[in-house]
Amino acid sequence: MTLMTGVFICYVALYVVNLAWAFFVLDPALMGSYLHASLGYGDLFVLAWFVASAATVGGGLGSGLESDEAIRAAAYSKREEDRRDRLARRKRPT
């Protein structure tokens, strides 16, 4: 449940950021003229939803392809990694 809540909060935050950038950067009339369609500001909500969804799915798939070592390197400092190695060496029978 905690993981789902975290993913949902990050998804909503990503959606809000994408929506803010879409309103700031994109002009629906200009975009519609390039696409030969009539677009309005409501279409920016759909665009932000699509981008947030694609980024969330892509991030989830990409994180599944990472090795344990790469995840530890990104999550922990070198000092923590050295400490874990020392503890692992102490536990090994010699």
Backbone bond lengths (Angstrom), bond angles and torsions (degrees), N, CA, C in turn:
res aa  C-N    CA-C-N  psi(-1)  N-CA   C-N-CA  omega(-1)  CA-C   N-CA-C  phi
1 M - - - 1.442 - - 1.551 110.63 -
2 T 1.337 115.64 -38.38 1.455 120.04 179.71 1.523 110.94 -64.37
3 L 1.325 116.38 -42.70 1.461 120.57 179.22 1.526 111.11 -62.65
4 M 1.313 116.84 -44.19 1.466 120.93 179.45 1.532 110.84 -63.15
5 T 1.321 116.94 -39.49 1.457 120.49 178.19 1.527 110.54 -64.12
6 G 1.324 116.62 -43.61 1.461 120.55 178.23 1.510 112.54 -62.62
7 V 1.319 116.77 -43.31 1.467 120.95 178.80 1.526 109.93 -63.94
8 F 1.320 117.09 -41.83 1.464 120.89 179.99 1.529 111.46 -63.98
9 I 1.321 116.89 -44.12 1.465 120.47 179.81 1.530 110.36 -63.90
10 C 1.326 116.93 -43.06 1.476 120.08 178.28 1.526 111.00 -65.66
11 Y 1.329 117.24 -36.99 1.462 121.02 178.51 1.528 110.78 -64.32
12 V 1.318 116.50 -45.52 1.464 120.64 179.88 1.531 110.10 -63.93
13 A 1.326 116.78 -41.78 1.466 120.04 178.44 1.528 110.53 -62.52
14 L 1.327 117.18 -43.09 1.463 121.19 178.08 1.522 110.79 -62.95
15 Y 1.320 117.26 -40.38 1.461 121.52 178.23 1.530 110.81 -62.43
16 V 1.319 117.06 -44.76 1.467 120.92 -178.96 1.533 110.40 -64.43
17 V 1.329 117.13 -42.49 1.464 119.92 178.48 1.532 110.60 -64.15
18 N 1.321 117.23 -44.06 1.467 120.74 178.38 1.522 110.96 -62.66
19 L 1.311 116.89 -40.24 1.458 120.48 -179.82 1.527 110.69 -66.41
20 A 1.317 116.78 -41.46 1.470 120.07 178.17 1.524 110.70 -62.04
21 W 1.336 116.71 -44.91 1.466 119.71 178.73 1.519 111.44 -65.55
22 A 1.332 117.21 -37.19 1.467 119.62 179.39 1.530 110.43 -63.23
23 F 1.337 117.51 -43.53 1.463 120.01 178.31 1.525 111.68 -67.58
24 F 1.321 116.31 -31.52 1.462 120.60 -178.01 1.530 112.30 -78.35
25 V 1.331 117.21 -37.50 1.463 121.61 -170.35 1.533 112.98 -100.85
26 L 1.316 117.72 -38.64 1.464 120.27 -170.80 1.524 112.17 -96.31
27 D 1.295 115.46 139.16 1.457 122.41 171.93 1.524 106.71 -108.51
28 P 1.333 118.42 114.51 1.471 119.60 -176.16 1.530 113.51 -59.02
29 A 1.310 118.32 -35.28 1.470 119.79 -179.82 1.526 110.84 -65.79
30 L 1.332 116.72 -43.23 1.463 120.26 178.83 1.526 110.94 -67.41
31 M 1.336 116.26 -43.20 1.461 119.94 178.46 1.533 110.19 -63.05
32 G 1.330 116.91 -39.50 1.460 120.98 178.48 1.511 112.59 -64.78
33 S 1.342 116.98 -34.59 1.466 118.83 178.80 1.526 111.27 -68.32
34 Y 1.324 117.41 -34.67 1.465 120.12 176.51 1.527 111.87 -71.36
35 L 1.321 116.32 -33.73 1.463 120.52 -178.39 1.527 112.78 -91.66
36 H 1.325 116.94 -2.12 1.473 122.71 -178.06 1.520 110.56 55.99
37 A 1.336 115.68 47.47 1.461 122.20 178.12 1.518 108.06 -146.58
38 S 1.314 115.18 157.66 1.466 117.91 176.99 1.526 107.96 -91.81
39 L 1.328 115.66 114.96 1.458 121.34 -179.20 1.516 109.73 -115.73
40 G 1.318 114.92 148.27 1.454 120.27 177.61 1.518 109.72 -126.32
41 Y 1.317 115.72 -177.04 1.462 120.22 -179.76 1.530 112.23 -66.29
42 G 1.307 117.92 -24.10 1.463 121.04 176.08 1.522 112.15 -63.86
43 D 1.320 116.31 -30.16 1.461 119.99 178.46 1.526 112.01 -68.40
44 L 1.319 117.48 -22.60 1.459 120.22 176.56 1.527 111.29 -67.80
45 F 1.339 116.81 -31.40 1.464 120.22 175.71 1.523 110.35 -63.83
46 V 1.326 116.28 -41.87 1.468 120.64 178.83 1.522 110.49 -67.37
47 L 1.312 116.89 -41.52 1.462 121.07 178.92 1.529 110.90 -62.49
48 A 1.328 117.08 -44.64 1.469 120.95 178.40 1.521 110.61 -64.01
49 W 1.327 118.00 -38.98 1.469 121.74 177.46 1.527 110.53 -63.08
50 F 1.332 116.62 -44.76 1.461 120.41 -179.92 1.527 111.67 -62.70
51 V 1.318 116.99 -45.16 1.464 120.79 -178.34 1.529 110.57 -65.72
52 A 1.335 117.35 -42.73 1.465 120.55 178.80 1.528 111.11 -64.30
53 S 1.319 116.87 -40.18 1.471 120.37 179.39 1.525 111.50 -67.50
54 A 1.319 117.02 -44.42 1.464 120.35 179.29 1.528 110.76 -63.84
55 A 1.322 117.16 -40.31 1.470 120.43 179.35 1.522 111.43 -66.86
56 T 1.328 117.47 -38.36 1.462 120.57 179.29 1.522 111.09 -66.97
57 V 1.313 117.17 -45.68 1.473 120.38 179.01 1.527 110.00 -65.98
58 G 1.311 117.68 -43.89 1.465 121.02 178.66 1.520 112.30 -62.52
59 G 1.316 117.12 -41.18 1.462 120.49 177.14 1.515 112.27 -64.86
60 G 1.327 116.12 -39.66 1.468 119.78 177.75 1.519 111.98 -65.29
61 L 1.320 116.89 -43.68 1.465 120.27 178.37 1.522 110.91 -66.48
62 G 1.311 116.78 -41.72 1.463 120.74 -179.42 1.512 112.48 -65.40
63 S 1.323 117.40 -38.00 1.465 119.48 -179.99 1.525 111.21 -70.09
64 G 1.315 117.06 -26.12 1.466 120.24 177.24 1.514 112.74 -72.05
65 L 1.320 117.57 -18.58 1.455 121.50 -178.83 1.528 112.92 -90.93
66 E 1.326 117.26 -9.89 1.459 121.05 -178.85 1.528 110.99 -76.12
67 S 1.320 115.77 148.21 1.458 120.80 177.16 1.522 109.49 -80.96
68 D 1.333 116.31 161.75 1.460 120.73 178.27 1.522 111.64 -60.63
69 E 1.319 116.45 -36.89 1.461 120.16 -179.92 1.527 111.38 -65.36
70 A 1.324 116.99 -40.77 1.464 120.43 179.98 1.528 110.84 -66.71
71 I 1.321 116.81 -37.54 1.466 120.41 178.41 1.515 110.35 -67.30
72 R 1.325 117.04 -43.64 1.468 119.91 177.51 1.525 111.55 -62.93
73 A 1.319 116.76 -39.95 1.470 120.20 179.65 1.525 110.90 -63.91
74 A 1.323 117.26 -36.53 1.459 120.27 179.67 1.522 111.92 -76.97
75 A 1.324 116.67 -32.63 1.465 120.36 -174.41 1.526 113.39 -88.34
76 Y 1.303 117.34 -31.52 1.462 120.26 -174.67 1.523 110.58 -118.35
77 S 1.291 114.80 154.80 1.457 119.79 177.81 1.528 110.06 -77.98
78 K 1.300 116.12 168.14 1.469 121.85 177.72 1.525 110.28 -60.96
79 R 1.305 116.66 -37.58 1.462 120.99 179.98 1.532 111.27 -62.12
80 E 1.335 116.62 -42.48 1.465 120.66 178.53 1.526 110.62 -66.08
81 E 1.315 116.63 -38.27 1.462 120.68 178.43 1.533 110.76 -63.89
82 D 1.323 116.75 -42.76 1.466 120.56 177.17 1.526 111.34 -62.19
83 R 1.327 116.84 -40.26 1.461 120.79 178.97 1.530 110.85 -63.49
84 R 1.324 116.88 -42.15 1.472 120.54 178.62 1.536 111.07 -64.44
85 D 1.333 116.55 -39.59 1.469 120.02 177.76 1.524 111.35 -63.31
86 R 1.330 117.63 -42.55 1.466 121.10 178.49 1.520 111.14 -62.62
87 L 1.323 116.80 -42.09 1.469 120.15 178.57 1.527 111.50 -65.16
88 A 1.334 116.79 -39.16 1.463 120.29 179.30 1.525 110.87 -66.24
89 R 1.330 117.88 -37.62 1.476 120.83 178.64 1.519 111.28 -67.55
90 R 1.315 117.34 -36.02 1.476 120.85 179.15 1.519 111.88 -67.24
91 K 1.327 117.19 -33.03 1.469 120.81 -177.02 1.517 112.66 -79.15
92 R 1.336 118.02 -21.53 1.461 120.83 -179.62 1.523 110.75 -70.31
93 P 1.331 116.17 135.38 1.474 118.33 175.22 1.530 109.96 -73.84
94 T 1.311 116.18 138.72 1.470 120.32 179.60 1.504 111.21 -112.97
